[in-house]
Amino acid sequence: ESMGLDVFAPDRDVNQPATRAEVIHTILETMGITIGPKTNAEFSDVPKDHPYARSIVTASFMELIQGDTDADGNLLNTFRPDDPINRAEVVKIIAVAKALLGN
């Protein structure tokens, strides 16, 4: 909260599970990664007016995320931005971001 991150607005209940989109946005913001211009997300379930669409597009472009896959590893073109995220997914995103940034 003291960092003034977008996701932690005064009306946000920080005790509720975080969504996949909120976590992506927060990781980009805290790591100082510039969020790209507004554009259509490549995922069929991320509308262009989603509050974190730009963050999702940026994370995808940087290959921090790839979206959902089926049992054979084929991309499904979905991201589920408003679903809760699990710890393993968060750790993977942070590890990839740190490697990309050389940290």
Secondary structure by P-SEA (a helix, b strand, c coil): cccccccccccccccccccaaaaaaaaaaaaccccccccccccccccccccaaaaaaaaaaaccccccccccccccccccccccccaaaaaaaaaaaaaaacc
